[in-house]
Structure formats: C-alpha cells, structure tokens
C-alpha cells in the first residue's frame, strides 16, 4: 500500500475573464449627448465600426463592478493518494463582492455603408469555484428588451494547515487514513432577470461539493425570475480504510449547507434539478428533476 500527501502552492491563474457589452446603434446619439463626444464618420467601414465601438465602450448596457474588500488573495492546494484513490482540493483566502447590472435593448447594428447588419446578441458567462463551492452561469439572448440585477458576496479562508493521521492497529490488516481540512467558504447571491424578445437561454448551477441545484430556461421569448441561494462550507473530514492492496471504504464528510430558491415565469422550456450525494461520494441520497 502506497500513500502520498503533497501540499503545495500552485501559481495563480488568470481566473477572471472580462467581457464588454455593446450598446445598440440606436443609442449612438444618446451616447454623444451624455459624454459630449463628437466624432467624424469615416468613409471606411472598418473605421466606422472602430469609432462606434469606442463610443459604445463608454456607454455600457451592462455595468460590472468588482470590489476587492481584502488584501490580495492567495491560493493554496493539497493532494493525497491512497492506492487507486486520490483527491485534489484547492481554495483561496479572500473576500469578494460582485455586482452586476444590465438594462437595455438588444438590437443589430449596420456594419457597412450598404446597410449590412450584424444581429444583436447578449451573452454572459460566470464560473466561480472555491474549494468545490461555486456557480456556473450561462446566458445568451437574441434581440429584445432585457434587465437584470445581481449581487453576490463571497468569502473564503484557507489559512489553517491540513492535518492527516495514519493508523495501523496491532494485529489488524487494515490502515486508517484521516484527513481534516478547515477551509470555510461563504457564498451568497441574489438575482432578478426580466426579458422579452426573440429568445433567451439562461442556465444556472449552484454547487456545494457533491450537492447541487440547477435551473435551465431554454428558447424562451419571455422570462422573468428571482433567484436566491446561500452556500456554506465549514470544514471537511475524509476517512479511508485500506488494506495492502487498495482502498476498501471512503467517507467524505463536509460540514456544509446549500439553500436554493427561485420564482420564475418562462414561455419556453424549463428544468429544475437537484442532487444530494452520500458520504461514499458515489451514492445519490436524493435527486429530482
């Protein structure tokens, strides 16, 4: 029986992707009035597009505010393997508040002097993961009216060292492995969304380790929803029983909670699903769709 335990600090990744939302061309005149910016229309179609995008960059239909409430974050990780079983855990020490506001009309824009059009589209992508507590959000919408507001508050601490214990009792052929991790995470989010137009797809997944809840709205001309969730992770204990050949039993026991609620009206396809996993990391205790 071979066992390995390897704590390390990985390099920081470029975890956040910034996106730019563009105002429809119908608001070009309003942009000039608001910002007192006057520009000459170029004869070249390429220059027209570049100038328009420069103005639209200043008048965003979606405003994104990131407030770092703590010193620079640092990432930590640990990895363990026992026989054919292995686990990799990682987290950050950080406090983070995220506010998102989007309001306006999604329309196409003329891209050439001959009037060639580019279809209007709104898209949004969010992927957050702190010690297996996080969300995945995907949204794409065609021409129409949209308004959304979201507030998210996140805090995580990964300062405590990971502890491990290996026990081989006298006369017993079994090994006992115990890993203790005290890396708490708090994740709270509220969102309201209203859309009316050609079609919107909106996907939302909240996950706390092996438990999750998700909603899916697809191909919907009308959608209004109010979604709230709170997720907490206090600590995690991992216990294994193994012999000389391989692992015989695994218990993954995080102290956690996931509270998810949503009120919605959708004129397209709708799905709500959830799952809760047992301590053996395989068996599903409860699941619904």
Backbone as numpy.savetxt, mean C-alpha at the origin, in Angstrom:
# Nx Ny Nz CAx CAy CAz Cx Cy Cz
20.51 -31.75 11.43 19.66 -30.57 11.43 20.55 -29.33 11.43
20.35 -28.47 10.45 21.11 -27.23 10.38 20.17 -26.07 10.62
20.65 -25.08 11.34 19.84 -23.89 11.62 20.70 -22.65 11.43
20.11 -21.64 10.86 20.84 -20.39 10.66 20.01 -19.21 11.12
20.69 -18.21 11.66 20.02 -17.00 12.11 20.90 -15.83 11.71
20.39 -14.96 10.85 21.24 -13.95 10.24 20.58 -12.58 10.29
20.79 -11.82 11.37 20.29 -10.45 11.36 21.21 -9.56 10.53
20.62 -8.64 9.78 21.42 -7.74 8.99 20.61 -6.48 8.70
21.32 -5.44 8.26 20.67 -4.19 7.88 20.85 -4.02 6.38
19.78 -4.17 5.60 19.90 -4.09 4.14 20.00 -2.64 3.69
20.46 -2.40 2.48 20.48 -1.03 1.95 19.06 -0.53 1.75
18.90 0.79 1.93 17.59 1.40 1.74 17.23 1.39 0.26
15.98 1.00 -0.03 15.49 1.00 -1.41 14.75 2.29 -1.70
14.60 2.59 -2.99 13.77 3.72 -3.40 12.32 3.27 -3.35
11.75 3.28 -2.12 10.45 2.64 -1.90 9.27 3.45 -2.40
9.43 4.73 -2.52 8.29 5.57 -2.87 8.42 6.05 -4.30
7.38 5.86 -5.07 7.33 6.30 -6.45 6.42 7.52 -6.53
6.95 8.63 -7.06 6.15 9.84 -7.16 5.43 9.86 -8.51
4.21 10.29 -8.47 3.41 10.36 -9.69 2.89 11.78 -9.86
2.59 12.15 -11.11 2.09 13.48 -11.44 0.72 13.35 -12.07
-0.23 14.13 -11.58 -1.58 14.16 -12.15 -1.72 15.42 -12.99
-2.30 15.31 -14.18 -2.39 16.43 -15.09 -3.83 16.93 -15.17
-3.98 18.26 -15.15 -5.28 18.89 -15.28 -5.73 18.83 -16.73
-7.02 18.64 -17.00 -7.52 18.63 -18.38 -7.26 19.95 -19.08
-7.23 19.89 -20.42 -6.93 21.09 -21.19 -8.00 22.15 -21.03
-9.23 21.78 -20.65 -10.29 22.76 -20.47 -9.96 23.72 -19.34
-9.05 23.36 -18.45 -8.68 24.21 -17.33 -7.43 25.04 -17.62
-6.96 25.05 -18.85 -5.72 25.77 -19.17 -5.85 27.26 -18.87
-6.98 27.85 -19.28 -7.17 29.28 -19.05 -7.23 29.59 -17.57
-7.89 28.72 -16.79 -7.95 28.92 -15.35 -6.56 28.86 -14.74
-5.71 27.98 -15.26 -4.35 27.87 -14.75 -3.59 29.16 -14.96
-3.77 29.78 -16.12 -3.09 31.03 -16.39 -3.57 32.13 -15.45
-4.88 32.17 -15.19 -5.41 33.21 -14.31 -4.93 33.02 -12.88
-4.88 31.78 -12.42 -4.50 31.52 -11.04 -3.04 31.85 -10.79
-2.20 31.52 -11.69 -0.77 31.64 -11.47 -0.13 32.81 -12.24
-0.96 33.56 -12.99 -0.47 34.73 -13.73 0.69 34.35 -14.63
0.52 33.23 -15.30 1.56 32.75 -16.21 1.05 32.89 -17.64
1.79 33.54 -18.47 1.41 33.72 -19.86 2.53 33.16 -20.74
2.14 32.35 -21.67 3.13 31.76 -22.55 2.63 31.80 -23.99
3.57 31.90 -24.89 3.23 31.92 -26.32 3.11 30.50 -26.83
2.07 30.25 -27.62 1.86 28.92 -28.17 2.91 28.66 -29.26
3.62 27.58 -29.12 4.65 27.22 -30.09 4.01 26.60 -31.32
4.67 26.74 -32.44 4.16 26.14 -33.66 4.35 24.64 -33.66
5.37 24.19 -32.97 5.64 22.76 -32.93 4.68 22.07 -31.98
4.14 20.92 -32.40 3.22 20.17 -31.54 3.92 19.69 -30.28
5.20 19.34 -30.40 5.94 18.87 -29.23 6.08 19.98 -28.20
6.39 21.19 -28.66 6.52 22.31 -27.74 5.19 22.66 -27.10
4.10 22.51 -27.87 2.77 22.75 -27.29 2.53 21.82 -26.10
2.86 20.56 -26.28 2.63 19.59 -25.21 3.50 19.91 -24.00
4.78 20.23 -24.23 5.67 20.51 -23.13 5.23 21.74 -22.34
4.83 22.81 -23.04 4.37 24.00 -22.35 3.11 23.72 -21.55
2.20 22.98 -22.15 0.95 22.65 -21.46 1.23 21.85 -20.20
2.13 20.87 -20.28 2.43 20.04 -19.13 3.09 20.85 -18.02
3.92 21.86 -18.40 4.54 22.70 -17.39 3.49 23.47 -16.59
2.46 23.98 -17.29 1.40 24.69 -16.59 0.58 23.73 -15.75
0.26 22.58 -16.33 -0.60 21.63 -15.63 0.10 21.05 -14.41
1.42 20.99 -14.45 2.16 20.49 -13.30 1.95 21.39 -12.09
1.74 22.70 -12.34 1.53 23.63 -11.25 0.12 23.55 -10.70
-0.85 23.22 -11.55 -2.25 23.16 -11.13 -2.66 21.70 -11.11
-2.38 21.03 -10.06 -2.63 19.59 -9.99 -4.08 19.33 -9.63
-4.66 18.36 -10.30 -5.99 17.92 -9.90 -5.94 17.03 -8.68
-4.77 16.54 -8.36 -4.60 15.76 -7.13 -3.42 16.33 -6.39
-3.63 16.72 -5.15 -2.53 17.23 -4.34 -2.07 16.14 -3.39
-0.76 15.98 -3.27 -0.18 14.91 -2.48 0.73 15.53 -1.44
0.49 15.20 -0.18 1.26 15.79 0.91 1.88 14.70 1.75
3.20 14.72 1.87 3.91 13.77 2.72 4.52 14.55 3.88
4.20 14.17 5.10 4.73 14.84 6.27 5.55 13.83 7.07
6.84 14.00 7.09 7.68 13.14 7.91 7.73 13.73 9.31
7.24 12.97 10.27 7.11 13.46 11.63 8.21 12.96 12.55
9.22 12.33 12.00 10.27 11.76 12.83 11.60 11.92 12.11
12.71 11.65 12.79 14.01 11.67 12.11 14.04 10.66 10.98
15.06 10.72 10.12 15.13 9.80 8.98 14.96 8.35 9.41
14.19 7.60 8.61 13.88 6.22 8.95 15.10 5.34 8.73
15.13 4.20 9.43 16.15 3.20 9.19 15.49 1.84 9.11
15.99 1.02 8.21 15.40 -0.29 7.94 16.23 -1.37 8.62
15.54 -2.37 9.14 16.20 -3.53 9.74 15.51 -4.79 9.25
16.22 -5.92 9.32 15.68 -7.16 8.82 16.35 -8.33 9.52
15.62 -9.46 9.58 16.25 -10.68 10.08 15.73 -11.87 9.30
16.58 -12.89 9.24 16.29 -14.08 8.47 16.69 -15.31 9.29
15.85 -16.34 9.25 16.17 -17.58 9.95 15.75 -18.76 9.09
16.51 -19.86 9.19 16.17 -21.09 8.47 16.44 -22.27 9.38
15.48 -23.20 9.39 15.60 -24.44 10.13 15.19 -25.56 9.19
16.12 -26.39 8.76 15.81 -27.41 7.79 15.29 -26.80 6.50
14.11 -27.24 6.06 13.50 -26.69 4.84 12.65 -25.47 5.11
12.49 -25.10 6.38 11.67 -23.94 6.75 12.54 -22.70 6.84
12.00 -21.57 6.38 12.73 -20.32 6.50 11.75 -19.16 6.61
12.24 -18.05 7.15 11.42 -16.85 7.29 12.30 -15.62 7.13
11.72 -14.57 6.57 12.43 -13.30 6.37 11.51 -12.18 6.82
11.90 -11.41 7.83 11.08 -10.33 8.37 11.85 -9.02 8.26
11.14 -7.94 7.92 11.79 -6.63 7.84 10.81 -5.55 8.21
11.32 -4.45 8.76 10.48 -3.34 9.18 11.32 -2.06 9.21
10.67 -0.96 9.64 11.31 0.34 9.76 10.99 0.92 11.13
11.79 1.89 11.53 11.44 2.73 12.66 11.08 4.10 12.10
9.79 4.48 12.22 9.34 5.67 11.52 7.96 6.09 12.02
7.63 7.37 11.79 6.27 7.91 11.91 5.96 8.61 10.60
4.77 8.37 10.07 4.48 8.84 8.72 3.00 9.20 8.60
2.71 10.38 8.07 1.33 10.80 7.81 1.20 11.10 6.33
0.16 10.55 5.73 -0.05 10.67 4.29 -1.45 11.23 4.03
-1.54 12.33 3.29 -2.81 12.93 2.93 -2.90 13.00 1.40
-4.05 12.63 0.88 -4.26 12.60 -0.57 -5.60 13.24 -0.89
-5.59 14.21 -1.79 -6.83 14.88 -2.20 -6.84 14.99 -3.72
-7.95 14.56 -4.32 -8.08 14.60 -5.77 -9.49 15.07 -6.11
-9.61 16.09 -6.97 -10.93 16.58 -7.35 -10.83 17.21 -8.74
-11.74 16.82 -9.65 -11.71 17.42 -10.97 -12.39 16.56 -12.01
-12.22 16.94 -13.27 -12.77 16.22 -14.41 -11.64 15.53 -15.16
-11.86 14.29 -15.52 -10.91 13.54 -16.34 -11.35 13.70 -17.79
-10.54 14.36 -18.62 -10.89 14.59 -20.02 -9.68 14.35 -20.90
-9.92 14.22 -22.20 -8.83 14.09 -23.15 -8.23 15.45 -23.49
-7.08 15.45 -24.14 -6.42 16.70 -24.55 -6.01 16.58 -26.02
-6.00 17.73 -26.71 -5.52 17.79 -28.08 -4.00 17.82 -28.08
-3.40 16.97 -28.89 -1.94 16.86 -28.88 -1.28 17.36 -30.16
-2.07 17.65 -31.19 -1.50 18.15 -32.44 -2.37 19.28 -32.97
-1.82 20.13 -33.86 -2.64 21.20 -34.45 -3.83 20.66 -35.23
-3.77 19.42 -35.69 -4.89 18.85 -36.44 -5.98 18.30 -35.54
-5.79 18.39 -34.23 -6.84 18.00 -33.30 -6.80 16.56 -32.85
-5.66 15.87 -33.02 -5.56 14.50 -32.51 -5.71 14.51 -30.99
-6.46 13.55 -30.47 -6.80 13.53 -29.06 -6.10 12.37 -28.33
-5.74 12.63 -27.10 -5.28 11.59 -26.19 -6.35 11.42 -25.13
-6.83 10.19 -24.95 -7.90 9.93 -23.99 -7.47 10.30 -22.58
-8.43 10.84 -21.83 -8.16 11.16 -20.44 -8.19 9.92 -19.56
-7.27 9.83 -18.63 -7.23 8.69 -17.71 -6.62 9.16 -16.38
-7.16 8.64 -15.30 -6.63 8.89 -13.97 -6.18 7.56 -13.39
-4.99 7.51 -12.81 -4.50 6.25 -12.23 -3.81 6.54 -10.90
-3.85 5.54 -10.03 -3.24 5.69 -8.69 -2.72 4.32 -8.25
-1.52 4.34 -7.66 -0.85 3.11 -7.23 -0.23 3.36 -5.86
-0.55 2.53 -4.89 0.04 2.62 -3.55 0.42 1.23 -3.10
1.63 1.08 -2.58 2.09 -0.20 -2.05 2.93 0.08 -0.81
2.42 -0.28 0.38 3.09 -0.04 1.65 3.19 -1.37 2.40
4.37 -1.67 2.94 4.56 -2.92 3.69 5.56 -2.66 4.81
5.10 -2.79 6.05 5.95 -2.67 7.23 5.78 -3.93 8.07
6.75 -4.80 8.02 6.71 -6.05 8.77 5.42 -6.81 8.48
5.08 -6.92 7.21 3.90 -7.63 6.72 2.60 -6.98 7.17
2.64 -5.71 7.51 1.44 -4.91 7.77 1.40 -3.82 6.70
0.36 -3.81 5.87 0.37 -2.80 4.82 -0.85 -2.89 3.92
-0.79 -2.12 2.83 -1.90 -2.03 1.88 -1.36 -2.09 0.47
-2.25 -2.51 -0.44 -2.05 -2.39 -1.87 -3.30 -1.73 -2.44
-3.11 -0.61 -3.11 -4.22 0.14 -3.70 -3.96 0.34 -5.18
-4.96 0.09 -5.99 -4.86 0.28 -7.44 -6.15 0.97 -7.91
-5.99 2.01 -8.72 -7.15 2.70 -9.26 -6.86 3.17 -10.67
-7.82 2.99 -11.57 -7.75 3.56 -12.92 -9.16 3.99 -13.30
-9.26 5.20 -13.86 -10.57 5.74 -14.21 -10.48 6.44 -15.56
-11.51 6.23 -16.38 -11.61 6.92 -17.66 -12.36 8.23 -17.47
-12.69 8.90 -18.57 -13.25 10.24 -18.51 -14.48 10.30 -17.61
-14.54 11.36 -16.81 -15.64 11.55 -15.89 -15.26 12.51 -14.78
-16.13 12.61 -13.79 -15.89 13.44 -12.63 -15.43 12.56 -11.46
-14.43 13.04 -10.73 -13.88 12.26 -9.63 -13.52 13.17 -8.47
-13.75 12.67 -7.28 -13.31 13.35 -6.06 -12.96 12.29 -5.03
-11.80 12.42 -4.43 -11.39 11.48 -3.39 -10.54 12.20 -2.36
-10.67 11.75 -1.13 -9.87 12.25 -0.02 -9.42 11.06 0.81
-8.16 11.10 1.26 -7.64 10.01 2.07 -6.67 10.54 3.11
-6.76 9.97 4.30 -5.82 10.31 5.37 -5.30 9.00 5.95
-3.97 8.88 6.02 -3.34 7.66 6.53 -2.26 8.03 7.53
-2.26 7.34 8.66 -1.27 7.56 9.70 -0.58 6.23 10.00
0.75 6.23 9.97 1.53 5.02 10.14 2.65 5.27 11.14
2.86 4.33 12.03 4.02 4.38 12.92 4.56 2.97 13.09
5.86 2.86 13.19 6.50 1.55 13.35 7.78 1.72 14.15
8.10 0.70 14.93 9.33 0.70 15.72 10.01 -0.64 15.58
11.26 -0.61 15.20 12.05 -1.85 15.05 13.37 -1.71 15.79
13.31 -1.16 17.00 14.51 -0.90 17.78 14.94 -2.10 18.63
13.97 -2.92 19.07 14.30 -4.03 19.95 15.02 -5.15 19.19
16.04 -5.74 19.77 16.74 -6.85 19.09 15.87 -8.11 19.07
16.03 -8.91 18.05 15.35 -10.20 17.95 16.04 -11.20 18.88
15.25 -11.97 19.60 15.82 -12.98 20.49 15.49 -14.37 19.97
16.38 -15.32 20.17 16.16 -16.70 19.76 16.56 -17.64 20.88
15.91 -18.78 20.91 16.18 -19.79 21.93 16.12 -21.16 21.28
17.13 -21.98 21.51 17.18 -23.35 20.99 17.31 -24.31 22.17
16.36 -25.23 22.25 16.32 -26.16 23.38 16.39 -27.60 22.86
17.25 -28.42 23.46 17.33 -29.86 23.19 17.27 -30.56 24.55
16.08 -31.09 24.87 15.88 -31.69 26.18 16.59 -33.06 26.24
17.06 -33.39 27.43 17.80 -34.64 27.63 16.90 -35.84 27.30
17.38 -36.71 26.46 16.66 -37.91 26.09 15.61 -37.70 25.01
15.40 -36.47 24.56 14.39 -36.19 23.53 15.06 -36.08 22.17
14.44 -36.63 21.12 15.02 -36.50 19.78 14.67 -35.18 19.10
13.95 -34.30 19.81 13.43 -33.10 19.17 14.19 -31.84 19.61
14.24 -30.90 18.69 14.78 -29.56 18.96 13.60 -28.58 19.02
13.69 -27.61 19.91 12.68 -26.54 20.00 13.36 -25.20 19.69
12.80 -24.49 18.73 13.30 -23.18 18.34 12.24 -22.13 18.67
12.64 -21.06 19.34 11.73 -19.97 19.68 12.34 -18.64 19.27
11.61 -17.90 18.46 12.04 -16.57 18.03 11.03 -15.54 18.56
11.52 -14.46 19.13 10.65 -13.40 19.67 11.02 -12.08 19.01
10.00 -11.42 18.48 10.20 -10.16 17.76 9.22 -9.13 18.33
9.74 -8.00 18.80 8.90 -6.93 19.32 9.12 -5.70 18.42
8.44 -5.71 17.30 8.50 -4.62 16.33 7.07 -4.13 16.07
6.53 -3.28 16.92 5.13 -2.87 16.78 4.90 -1.98 15.56
3.70 -2.12 14.99 3.27 -1.32 13.84 1.84 -0.87 14.09
1.57 0.41 13.83 0.20 0.95 13.86 -0.10 1.56 12.51
-1.25 1.18 11.94 -1.61 1.61 10.58 -3.09 1.97 10.60
-3.41 3.22 10.33 -4.79 3.69 10.33 -5.05 4.52 9.08
-6.21 4.28 8.44 -6.50 4.97 7.19 -8.00 5.18 7.03
-8.37 6.33 6.45 -9.75 6.66 6.11 -9.76 7.23 4.69
-10.78 6.82 3.91 -10.85 7.30 2.52 -12.30 7.44 2.08
-12.56 8.51 1.32 -13.86 8.72 0.67 -13.62 8.91 -0.82
-14.49 8.31 -1.66 -14.32 8.37 -3.11 -15.69 8.49 -3.77
-15.79 9.42 -4.73 -17.01 9.58 -5.54 -16.57 9.71 -6.99
-17.17 8.89 -7.87 -16.84 8.93 -9.29 -18.11 8.75 -10.10
-18.19 9.51 -11.22 -19.27 9.36 -12.19 -18.68 9.60 -13.57
-18.77 8.61 -14.45 -18.17 8.78 -15.77 -18.27 7.51 -16.59
-17.28 7.30 -17.47 -17.29 6.14 -18.35 -17.06 4.83 -17.60
-15.99 4.79 -16.77 -15.69 3.54 -16.06 -14.55 3.77 -15.08
-14.64 3.09 -13.92 -13.56 3.13 -12.93 -13.32 1.72 -12.40
-12.05 1.40 -12.16 -11.64 0.19 -11.45 -10.93 0.63 -10.18
-11.34 0.11 -9.04 -10.75 0.51 -7.76 -10.56 -0.73 -6.89
-9.31 -1.04 -6.56 -8.96 -2.25 -5.80 -8.26 -1.83 -4.51
-8.60 -2.51 -3.41 -8.12 -2.12 -2.09 -7.86 -3.38 -1.28
-6.61 -3.56 -0.80 -6.24 -4.73 0.00 -5.51 -4.27 1.25
-6.03 -4.63 2.43 -5.38 -4.37 3.71 -4.93 -5.70 4.29
-3.66 -5.79 4.72 -3.10 -7.07 5.17 -2.31 -6.87 6.45
-2.61 -7.71 7.44 -1.84 -7.75 8.68 -1.28 -9.15 8.83
-0.02 -9.31 8.40 0.62 -10.62 8.34 -0.22 -11.56 7.49
-0.74 -12.67 8.00 -1.44 -13.62 7.14 -2.95 -13.39 7.10
-3.44 -12.35 7.75 -4.86 -12.00 7.69 -5.04 -10.82 6.74
-6.16 -10.80 6.01 -6.37 -9.73 5.05 -7.85 -9.52 4.78
-8.16 -8.29 4.29 -9.49 -7.93 3.83 -9.32 -7.10 2.57
-10.22 -7.30 1.60 -10.05 -6.63 0.31 -11.41 -6.31 -0.31
-11.45 -5.22 -1.07 -12.62 -4.88 -1.87 -12.17 -4.63 -3.30
-13.05 -4.94 -4.23 -12.75 -4.77 -5.65 -13.99 -4.22 -6.35
-13.85 -3.05 -6.98 -14.90 -2.47 -7.80 -14.36 -2.38 -9.23
-15.06 -3.02 -10.17 -14.57 -3.08 -11.53 -15.64 -2.63 -12.52
-15.17 -1.95 -13.57 -16.00 -1.55 -14.71 -17.28 -0.85 -14.25
-17.11 0.11 -13.35 -18.26 0.79 -12.75 -18.40 2.22 -13.28
-19.53 2.57 -13.91 -19.76 3.97 -14.31 -19.98 4.89 -13.11
-20.50 4.35 -12.01 -20.72 5.14 -10.81 -20.18 4.39 -9.60
-19.47 5.12 -8.74 -18.92 4.52 -7.54 -18.81 5.58 -6.45
-19.34 5.25 -5.29 -19.14 6.09 -4.11 -18.85 5.16 -2.94
-17.83 5.47 -2.15 -17.44 4.59 -1.06 -16.78 5.38 0.06
-16.96 4.87 1.27 -16.26 5.36 2.46 -15.64 4.15 3.13
-14.31 4.13 3.19 -13.57 2.98 3.71 -12.69 3.40 4.88
-12.71 2.59 5.93 -11.86 2.82 7.11 -11.24 1.49 7.53
-9.98 1.57 7.97 -9.39 0.39 8.59 -8.33 0.80 9.60
-8.14 -0.07 10.60 -7.09 0.09 11.60 -6.40 -1.25 11.76
-5.08 -1.25 11.69 -4.29 -2.47 11.87 -3.19 -2.21 12.89
-3.03 -3.17 13.81 -1.99 -3.07 14.82 -1.26 -4.40 14.93
0.04 -4.30 15.07 0.90 -5.46 15.35 1.73 -5.10 16.56
1.61 -5.88 17.64 2.35 -5.60 18.86 3.67 -6.38 18.93
3.60 -7.69 18.67 4.78 -8.53 18.74 4.51 -9.81 17.97
5.52 -10.62 17.77 5.36 -11.90 17.10 6.28 -12.92 17.76
5.70 -14.10 18.05 6.46 -15.24 18.58 6.37 -16.38 17.57
7.49 -16.98 17.27 7.55 -18.07 16.31 8.21 -19.27 17.00
7.48 -20.39 17.05 7.98 -21.60 17.71 8.01 -22.75 16.72
9.09 -23.51 16.74 9.24 -24.66 15.85 9.68 -25.88 16.64
9.21 -27.04 16.19 9.68 -28.33 16.69 10.27 -29.08 15.51
11.50 -29.59 15.66 12.19 -30.27 14.57 12.95 -31.47 15.11
13.21 -32.41 14.20 14.10 -33.51 14.54 15.38 -33.39 13.70
16.15 -34.45 13.61 17.39 -34.37 12.86 17.17 -34.22 11.36
15.97 -34.53 10.88 15.70 -34.50 9.44 15.08 -33.18 8.99
14.03 -32.70 9.69 13.33 -31.52 9.21 12.40 -30.99 10.29
11.73 -29.88 9.97 10.77 -29.26 10.88 9.49 -30.09 10.91
8.97 -30.31 12.12 7.76 -31.11 12.31 6.54 -30.24 12.60
6.75 -29.10 13.24 5.62 -28.25 13.63 6.07 -26.80 13.68
5.19 -25.91 13.21 5.47 -24.47 13.22 4.28 -23.75 13.82
4.55 -22.81 14.71 3.50 -21.94 15.24 3.95 -20.49 15.09
3.17 -19.74 14.33 3.43 -18.31 14.12 2.35 -17.56 14.88
2.73 -16.85 15.95 1.76 -16.27 16.88 1.99 -14.76 17.02
1.57 -13.98 16.02 1.64 -12.53 16.18 0.47 -12.01 17.01
0.75 -11.01 17.84 -0.30 -10.31 18.57 -0.74 -9.15 17.70
-1.93 -9.26 17.11 -2.31 -8.33 16.05 -3.83 -8.16 16.01
-4.26 -7.14 15.27 -5.68 -6.96 14.99 -5.84 -6.23 13.66
-6.95 -6.53 12.99 -7.30 -5.89 11.72 -8.79 -5.56 11.76
-9.13 -4.29 11.76 -10.51 -3.83 11.72 -10.74 -3.10 10.40
-11.65 -3.61 9.59 -11.88 -3.08 8.24 -13.38 -2.87 8.04
-13.77 -1.68 7.58 -15.18 -1.40 7.31 -15.30 -0.58 6.04
-16.38 -0.80 5.29 -16.60 -0.06 4.06 -18.10 0.08 3.81
-18.50 1.25 3.33 -19.85 1.52 2.86 -19.71 2.00 1.42
-20.44 1.39 0.51 -20.21 1.71 -0.89 -21.46 1.49 -1.73
-21.53 2.26 -2.85 -22.50 2.02 -3.92 -21.71 1.90 -5.21
-21.99 0.83 -5.98 -21.26 0.58 -7.21 -22.24 0.09 -8.27
-22.14 0.63 -9.48 -23.01 0.19 -10.57 -22.32 -0.83 -11.48
-21.15 -1.31 -11.07 -20.43 -2.32 -11.84 -20.28 -3.61 -11.06
-19.14 -4.26 -11.20 -18.86 -5.51 -10.51 -18.20 -5.23 -9.16
-18.68 -5.91 -8.12 -18.19 -5.66 -6.77 -17.83 -6.97 -6.09
-16.73 -6.94 -5.32 -16.33 -8.12 -4.55 -15.73 -7.68 -3.22
-16.17 -8.30 -2.15 -15.58 -8.12 -0.83 -15.10 -9.48 -0.35
-13.85 -9.56 0.09 -13.30 -10.85 0.53 -12.39 -10.63 1.74
-12.23 -11.70 2.52 -11.39 -11.63 3.71 -10.90 -13.04 4.05
-9.84 -13.12 4.86 -9.32 -14.41 5.30 -8.55 -14.25 6.60
-8.62 -15.27 7.43 -7.85 -15.34 8.67 -7.13 -16.68 8.70
-5.82 -16.66 8.96 -4.98 -17.85 8.88 -4.60 -18.34 10.27
-4.53 -19.66 10.41 -4.18 -20.27 11.69 -2.69 -20.12 11.96
-2.28 -20.53 13.19 -0.89 -20.35 13.61 0.08 -21.25 12.85
-0.42 -22.30 12.15 0.49 -23.13 11.36 0.87 -22.48 10.04
0.34 -21.27 9.77 0.65 -20.47 8.59 0.08 -21.06 7.30
-0.76 -22.09 7.40 -1.32 -22.75 6.23 -2.84 -22.82 6.30
-3.35 -23.30 7.41 -4.79 -23.54 7.56 -5.56 -22.22 7.63
-6.64 -22.11 6.87 -7.51 -20.94 6.90 -8.60 -21.15 7.94
-8.62 -20.29 8.96 -9.63 -20.39 10.02 -10.99 -19.94 9.50
-11.02 -18.79 8.85 -12.26 -18.27 8.28 -11.95 -17.53 7.00
-12.90 -17.62 6.07 -12.73 -16.95 4.77 -14.10 -16.68 4.18
-14.24 -15.57 3.52 -15.52 -15.23 2.91 -15.34 -14.39 1.68
-16.33 -14.47 0.79 -16.33 -13.66 -0.44 -17.76 -13.17 -0.67
